Amino acid sequence: FMLLITHILIALSSLVFSTRAFIAPSTNKFRASYMLIAATLVSGTYLTLKNPAHLAQSCAVGIAYLATVTAITYFAERKFTRLQTEKPHIYARHK
């Protein structure tokens, strides 16, 4: 039960960090977002393997989650690249 709660909190945090990276992009926000996405996938895979009876539901939710955070992260990175080009003095890669 605690792993499920932890998994949900990690997934929600990754959505928040991906959204924050879109709103105000920075390399550190991308790193945090990637780590949280990976942690969500690892814990989700473990939960699915531990309880395969809910495999179809878990996969559907996992695919929807992954599609959402991938889209947010993709557009955030595009925005960051554009901002680096337009305002290199503000959006340096080391931020």
Secondary structure, DSSP 8 states (H G I E B T S, - for coil): -HHHHHHHHHHHHHHHHHHHHHHS--HHHHHHHHHHHHHHHHHHHHHHHH-GGGHHHHHHHHHHHHHHHHHHHHHHHHHHHHHHHH-TTTS-TT-
